Amino acid sequence: MNAVKDMLSKNLRQSGILVAFVAIIILFTILTNGMLLNPTNVTNIILQYSYILILAIGMLFVIVVGHIDLSVGSVVALVGAVSATLIIKQGMPWWIGVLAGLAVGLAIGAWHGFWVAYVGIPGFIVTLSGMLLFRGMTFLVLGSISLSPMTSEYQQIANGFINGLLGGQGYDLFTLLIGAFAIAGFGWSQWRARRARIRYEQEVESLALFITKLTLLAVIVMYFAWKLATARGFPIVLIILAALILTYSFLSKNTVYGRHVFAIGGNINAAMLSGVKVKRTIFSVYVHMGLLSGVAGVVFSSRTNGAQPAAGNMFELDAIAACFIGGAAVTGGVGTVVGAMIGGLVMAVMSNGMQLMGVETSIQQVVKGLVLLLAVAFDIWNKRRAASAKA
């Protein structure tokens, strides 16, 4: 029992968001009479909020270095507009639309990174400008009208499923195997991390608690894998999202680049004195954000089967909220990709649950705003608590 209390006190932000996530799922499952965890609805949550989770990955890195990006919603709209124009108006193959969308995202990321890193304009101002600039460009590209439909191949990016690849009676075996492999991979990485901390004589939780945590996580993952397997199978967009999560988690935790990103957010002056190429790193962070905005734009336009001038409205706020709710610090230097994903899922489950209950959109916005405010307030309180404990 003492081990549990010790872990919760030392990892309060991550422990708190996990507990909150489970509590929110239970609450809305009760309020919706079980509709929330209906297999079809679980699949819909993934499909409807995948692009927000993709944006949250890039936004996390931007927040960690102490900046922000307010333009991602407009970038998503512009990427969709470019892809739709090439595919629908120009008759280009679907993959040309995808590559063009990613190229637009990369170019915008480099544009933002140049002004922030090398000119020295705050990211807030640069991306606020970008929000207006790229929204206006979206209207110009589309001629202020919507374009649809996309080709069937393009639609499969966000709406397609892998079902029956390895068989299964009433369920998709492939989906269950993916869930099992995910658990095994995560468990192995956690075990290696634990052994490394022990080797460097760092404090770790008891073995019993460690196993209990992994077991509970395995149960949750396999439960949702079963829900997917008994619905429509494994969503193709989930493969894209999983690849991005694994790539950027590795990048943040196991590379020199990741350490430089967190060093800049922790103390930019100390990072400069340590030899970190601050300007180049901040520039690259915005390039990554642009690339992921491009991916999100492709996914969103695939999901909606077209492009609209007003697409992506408020996406930046959802992505920022996901990061802060998931444990990122407002002052930078703190945050994890997994935490941002959990924060995004908290927002997704809340939104979906309120929609199932028939709650008005205005009330949904009020609830989201309060949750974000409480998450940031909790971050500030937790830092003051830690500072007083050291004193």
C-alpha positions as CSV (number, residue, x, y, z in Angstrom):
1,M,0.0,0.0,0.0
2,N,2.8,2.3,0.9
3,A,4.4,1.6,-2.5
4,V,1.2,2.6,-4.3
5,K,1.0,5.9,-2.3
6,D,4.7,6.6,-3.0
7,M,4.2,6.0,-6.7
8,L,1.2,8.2,-6.9
9,S,2.9,11.1,-5.0
10,K,6.0,10.9,-7.2
11,N,4.2,10.6,-10.5
12,L,1.1,12.6,-9.6
13,R,0.5,14.1,-13.0
14,Q,0.7,10.9,-15.0
15,S,-1.1,8.9,-12.3
16,G,-3.8,11.5,-12.0
17,I,-4.5,11.6,-15.8
18,L,-4.7,7.8,-16.0
19,V,-7.1,7.7,-13.0
20,A,-9.2,10.5,-14.6
21,F,-9.3,8.8,-17.9
22,V,-10.6,5.5,-16.4
23,A,-13.1,7.5,-14.3
24,I,-14.4,9.4,-17.4
25,I,-14.8,6.2,-19.3
26,I,-16.8,4.6,-16.4
27,L,-18.9,7.8,-15.9
28,F,-19.9,8.1,-19.6
29,T,-20.5,4.4,-19.9
30,I,-23.0,4.7,-17.1
31,L,-24.6,7.9,-18.4
32,T,-24.9,6.5,-21.9
33,N,-26.2,3.1,-20.8
34,G,-23.2,1.3,-22.2
35,M,-23.4,3.0,-25.6
36,L,-19.9,4.5,-25.1
37,L,-18.2,1.1,-25.2
38,N,-20.3,-0.3,-28.0
39,P,-17.8,-1.8,-30.5
40,T,-19.0,0.4,-33.3
41,N,-18.7,3.6,-31.1
42,V,-15.2,2.7,-30.0
43,T,-14.2,2.5,-33.6
44,N,-15.9,5.8,-34.3
45,I,-14.0,7.5,-31.5
46,I,-10.7,6.4,-33.1
47,L,-11.8,7.5,-36.6
48,Q,-13.3,10.8,-35.5
49,Y,-10.4,12.0,-33.3
50,S,-7.3,10.4,-35.0
51,Y,-6.3,13.7,-36.6
52,I,-6.4,15.5,-33.2
53,L,-4.1,12.9,-31.8
54,I,-1.7,13.2,-34.7
55,L,-1.6,17.0,-34.2
56,A,-1.1,16.5,-30.4
57,I,2.1,14.6,-31.1
58,G,3.7,17.5,-33.0
59,M,2.2,20.1,-30.6
60,L,3.8,18.3,-27.7
61,F,7.3,18.9,-29.1
62,V,6.5,22.6,-29.7
63,I,5.2,23.0,-26.2
64,V,8.2,21.2,-24.7
65,V,10.6,23.8,-26.3
66,G,8.5,26.5,-24.8
67,H,6.5,27.7,-27.8
68,I,3.1,27.2,-29.3
69,D,1.5,26.7,-32.7
70,L,-1.9,28.3,-33.3
71,S,-2.0,27.6,-37.0
72,V,-2.5,23.9,-37.2
73,G,-6.2,24.0,-37.9
74,S,-5.7,26.3,-40.8
75,V,-2.8,24.1,-42.1
76,V,-5.1,21.1,-42.0
77,A,-7.6,23.0,-44.1
78,L,-5.0,24.1,-46.6
79,V,-3.6,20.6,-46.9
80,G,-7.0,19.2,-47.6
81,A,-7.7,22.0,-50.1
82,V,-4.5,21.3,-52.1
83,S,-5.1,17.5,-52.1
84,A,-8.7,17.9,-53.1
85,T,-7.9,20.3,-55.9
86,L,-5.3,18.0,-57.4
87,I,-7.4,14.9,-57.1
88,I,-10.9,16.2,-57.9
89,K,-10.1,19.2,-60.3
90,Q,-6.9,18.0,-61.9
91,G,-7.7,14.3,-61.9
92,M,-4.4,13.3,-60.3
93,P,-3.9,9.9,-58.6
94,W,-4.7,9.7,-54.9
95,W,-1.1,9.3,-53.9
96,I,-0.1,12.6,-55.6
97,G,-2.7,14.3,-53.4
98,V,-1.2,12.7,-50.3
99,L,2.4,13.7,-51.2
100,A,1.3,17.2,-52.1
101,G,-0.4,17.6,-48.8
102,L,2.6,16.4,-46.9
103,A,4.8,18.8,-48.9
104,V,2.6,21.7,-48.1
105,G,2.8,20.8,-44.4
106,L,6.6,20.6,-44.5
107,A,6.9,23.9,-46.3
108,I,4.7,25.6,-43.7
109,G,6.6,24.1,-40.9
110,A,9.9,25.4,-42.4
111,W,8.2,28.8,-42.8
112,H,7.2,29.0,-39.2
113,G,10.6,27.5,-38.0
114,F,12.5,30.2,-39.9
115,W,10.7,33.1,-38.3
116,V,10.7,31.6,-34.8
117,A,14.2,30.1,-34.7
118,Y,16.3,32.4,-36.9
119,V,14.5,35.7,-36.8
120,G,13.5,35.4,-33.2
121,I,9.8,36.3,-33.4
122,P,7.8,34.5,-30.7
123,G,6.0,31.4,-31.9
124,F,2.7,32.7,-30.7
125,I,2.9,35.7,-33.0
126,V,4.3,33.7,-36.0
127,T,1.7,31.0,-35.8
128,L,-1.1,33.5,-35.1
129,S,-0.1,35.1,-38.4
130,G,0.0,31.7,-40.0
131,M,-3.5,30.9,-38.8
132,L,-4.9,33.9,-40.7
133,L,-2.6,33.5,-43.7
134,F,-3.2,29.9,-44.4
135,R,-6.9,30.2,-43.7
136,G,-7.1,32.9,-46.3
137,M,-5.0,30.7,-48.7
138,T,-7.5,27.9,-48.2
139,F,-10.4,30.1,-49.4
140,L,-8.3,31.2,-52.4
141,V,-7.4,27.6,-53.4
142,L,-11.0,26.4,-53.0
143,G,-12.5,29.5,-54.4
144,S,-14.6,29.7,-51.2
145,I,-16.5,26.5,-52.1
146,S,-16.3,22.9,-50.9
147,L,-14.8,20.1,-53.0
148,S,-15.9,16.5,-53.0
149,P,-15.9,13.5,-53.4
150,M,-12.4,12.1,-53.1
151,T,-11.4,8.9,-54.9
152,S,-12.2,5.6,-53.1
153,E,-8.5,4.9,-52.5
154,Y,-8.0,8.3,-50.8
155,Q,-11.1,7.7,-48.6
156,Q,-9.7,4.4,-47.4
157,I,-6.9,6.3,-45.6
158,A,-9.2,7.4,-42.7
159,N,-12.2,5.2,-43.4
160,G,-10.8,1.8,-44.3
161,F,-10.4,-1.3,-42.2
162,I,-8.3,-4.5,-42.2
163,N,-10.7,-7.3,-41.5
164,G,-10.4,-11.0,-42.1
165,L,-6.7,-10.9,-43.0
166,L,-5.9,-13.8,-40.7
167,G,-9.4,-15.1,-40.3
168,G,-11.5,-15.4,-37.1
169,Q,-15.0,-16.5,-36.3
170,G,-17.1,-13.5,-35.4
171,Y,-14.0,-11.5,-34.7
172,D,-10.8,-10.3,-36.5
173,L,-7.8,-12.3,-35.4
174,F,-5.4,-9.7,-36.9
175,T,-6.7,-7.0,-34.6
176,L,-6.3,-9.1,-31.5
177,L,-2.7,-10.1,-32.5
178,I,-1.8,-6.4,-33.0
179,G,-3.1,-5.7,-29.5
180,A,-1.1,-8.5,-28.1
181,F,2.1,-7.4,-29.9
182,A,1.6,-3.9,-28.7
183,I,1.3,-5.0,-25.1
184,A,4.4,-7.3,-25.4
185,G,6.4,-4.5,-27.0
186,F,5.4,-1.9,-24.4
187,G,6.0,-4.4,-21.5
188,W,9.5,-5.2,-22.8
189,S,10.4,-1.5,-23.2
190,Q,9.2,-0.8,-19.6
191,W,11.1,-3.8,-18.3
192,R,14.3,-2.6,-20.0
193,A,13.8,0.9,-18.6
194,R,13.3,-0.5,-15.1
195,R,16.5,-2.6,-15.4
196,A,18.4,0.5,-16.6
197,R,17.2,2.6,-13.6
198,I,18.2,-0.2,-11.2
199,R,21.6,-0.4,-12.9
200,Y,22.1,3.3,-12.3
201,E,20.9,2.9,-8.7
202,Q,17.7,4.9,-9.3
203,E,14.6,4.3,-7.2
204,V,11.9,2.2,-8.9
205,E,8.5,0.8,-7.7
206,S,8.2,-2.7,-6.3
207,L,8.2,-5.6,-8.7
208,A,4.6,-6.5,-7.6
209,L,3.4,-3.0,-8.4
210,F,5.2,-2.9,-11.7
211,I,3.6,-6.2,-12.8
212,T,0.2,-5.0,-11.6
213,K,0.4,-1.8,-13.7
214,L,1.4,-3.8,-16.8
215,T,-1.4,-6.3,-16.2
216,L,-4.0,-3.6,-15.8
217,L,-2.8,-1.9,-19.0
218,A,-2.8,-5.3,-20.8
219,V,-6.4,-5.9,-19.8
220,I,-7.5,-2.4,-21.0
221,V,-5.7,-2.7,-24.3
222,M,-7.0,-6.2,-25.0
223,Y,-10.5,-5.1,-24.1
224,F,-10.5,-2.3,-26.6
225,A,-8.8,-4.6,-29.2
226,W,-11.7,-7.0,-28.7
227,K,-14.2,-4.2,-29.2
228,L,-12.5,-3.3,-32.5
229,A,-12.1,-7.0,-33.5
230,T,-15.9,-7.6,-33.1
231,A,-16.8,-4.4,-35.0
232,R,-15.3,-3.6,-38.3
233,G,-11.7,-4.8,-37.7
234,F,-8.5,-2.8,-37.5
235,P,-8.8,0.8,-38.7
236,I,-6.1,1.7,-41.3
237,V,-5.7,5.1,-39.7
238,L,-4.8,3.4,-36.4
239,I,-1.8,1.9,-38.2
240,I,-0.7,5.4,-39.2
241,L,-1.3,6.8,-35.7
242,A,0.5,3.9,-34.0
243,A,3.5,4.3,-36.3
244,L,3.7,8.0,-35.4
245,I,3.4,7.3,-31.7
246,L,6.2,4.7,-31.7
247,T,8.4,6.9,-33.9
248,Y,8.0,10.1,-31.9
249,S,8.1,8.3,-28.5
250,F,11.5,6.8,-29.5
251,L,12.6,10.1,-30.8
252,S,11.8,11.9,-27.6
253,K,13.2,9.3,-25.2
254,N,16.1,7.5,-27.0
255,T,17.8,10.0,-29.2
256,V,20.2,13.0,-28.8
257,Y,17.7,15.1,-30.6
258,G,15.0,14.3,-28.0
259,R,17.3,15.2,-25.2
260,H,18.1,18.5,-26.9
261,V,14.4,19.3,-27.2
262,F,13.8,18.8,-23.5
263,A,17.0,20.6,-22.6
264,I,15.9,23.7,-24.5
265,G,12.5,23.6,-22.8
266,G,14.0,23.0,-19.3
267,N,16.6,25.8,-19.5
268,I,17.5,27.3,-22.9
269,N,20.6,29.2,-21.6
270,A,22.0,26.0,-20.0
271,A,21.3,24.2,-23.2
272,M,23.2,26.8,-25.3
273,L,26.2,26.6,-22.9
274,S,26.1,22.8,-23.2
275,G,26.5,23.0,-27.0
276,V,22.9,22.4,-28.0
277,K,22.2,24.0,-31.4
278,V,19.1,25.7,-30.2
279,K,18.1,27.5,-33.4
280,R,18.4,24.4,-35.5
281,T,16.5,22.3,-33.0
282,I,13.6,24.8,-32.7
283,F,13.5,25.0,-36.5
284,S,13.2,21.3,-36.8
285,V,10.5,21.1,-34.1
286,Y,8.3,23.4,-36.3
287,V,9.2,21.3,-39.4
288,H,7.9,18.2,-37.6
289,M,4.8,20.1,-36.5
290,G,4.2,21.0,-40.1
291,L,4.7,17.5,-41.3
292,L,2.3,16.1,-38.8
293,S,-0.2,18.9,-39.7
294,G,0.1,17.6,-43.2
295,V,-0.6,14.0,-42.1
296,A,-3.6,15.3,-40.1
297,G,-4.9,17.3,-43.1
298,V,-4.8,14.2,-45.3
299,V,-6.5,12.1,-42.7
300,F,-9.2,14.7,-42.1
301,S,-9.9,15.3,-45.8
302,S,-10.1,11.6,-46.2
303,R,-12.5,11.2,-43.3
304,T,-14.8,14.0,-44.5
305,N,-14.4,12.9,-48.2
306,G,-13.5,16.4,-49.4
307,A,-12.2,19.8,-48.5
308,Q,-14.1,22.7,-47.0
309,P,-12.9,26.4,-46.4
310,A,-13.8,26.2,-42.7
311,A,-12.2,22.8,-42.1
312,G,-9.9,22.4,-39.1
313,N,-11.7,25.1,-37.0
314,M,-10.5,24.9,-33.4
315,F,-8.2,22.0,-34.0
316,E,-5.3,23.8,-32.6
317,L,-7.1,24.3,-29.2
318,D,-8.0,20.6,-29.0
319,A,-4.4,19.6,-29.7
320,I,-3.0,22.1,-27.2
321,A,-5.6,20.9,-24.6
322,A,-4.6,17.3,-25.2
323,C,-0.9,18.1,-24.4
324,F,-1.7,20.0,-21.2
325,I,-4.2,17.6,-20.0
326,G,-1.7,14.8,-20.7
327,G,1.0,16.3,-18.5
328,A,2.9,18.8,-20.5
329,A,4.0,21.9,-18.6
330,V,3.0,25.4,-19.6
331,T,6.6,26.5,-19.0
332,G,8.1,23.8,-21.3
333,G,10.6,21.0,-20.7
334,V,8.0,18.4,-19.5
335,G,5.7,16.1,-21.4
336,T,5.4,12.7,-23.0
337,V,3.9,11.4,-26.3
338,V,1.9,8.8,-24.4
339,G,0.6,11.5,-22.0
340,A,-0.5,13.7,-24.9
341,M,-2.3,10.7,-26.4
342,I,-4.1,10.0,-23.1
343,G,-5.0,13.7,-22.9
344,G,-6.4,13.5,-26.4
345,L,-8.4,10.4,-25.6
346,V,-9.8,12.2,-22.5
347,M,-11.1,14.9,-24.7
348,A,-12.3,12.4,-27.3
349,V,-14.3,10.3,-24.8
350,M,-15.8,13.4,-23.2
351,S,-16.9,14.8,-26.5
352,N,-18.2,11.5,-27.8
353,G,-20.0,10.8,-24.5
354,M,-21.7,14.2,-24.4
355,Q,-22.7,13.8,-28.0
356,L,-24.3,10.5,-27.2
357,M,-26.2,12.1,-24.4
358,G,-27.4,14.9,-26.7
359,V,-25.6,17.7,-24.9
360,E,-25.6,21.0,-26.8
361,T,-22.4,22.0,-28.5
362,S,-22.2,25.2,-26.4
363,I,-22.2,23.2,-23.2
364,Q,-19.6,20.8,-24.6
365,Q,-17.3,23.8,-25.3
366,V,-17.8,25.0,-21.7
367,V,-16.9,21.6,-20.3
368,K,-13.8,21.4,-22.5
369,G,-12.7,24.9,-21.4
370,L,-13.1,24.1,-17.7
371,V,-11.2,20.8,-18.1
372,L,-8.3,22.6,-19.8
373,L,-8.2,25.3,-17.1
374,L,-8.2,22.7,-14.3
375,A,-5.4,20.8,-16.0
376,V,-3.2,23.9,-16.2
377,A,-4.1,24.9,-12.6
378,F,-3.1,21.4,-11.5
379,D,0.2,21.8,-13.2
380,I,0.9,25.1,-11.4
381,W,-0.2,23.6,-8.1
382,N,1.9,20.5,-8.5
383,K,5.0,22.6,-9.2
384,R,4.5,24.8,-6.2
385,R,3.9,21.6,-4.1
386,A,7.2,20.1,-5.4
387,A,9.1,23.4,-4.7
388,S,7.8,23.6,-1.2
389,A,8.7,20.0,-0.5
390,K,12.3,20.6,-1.6
391,A,12.5,23.7,0.6
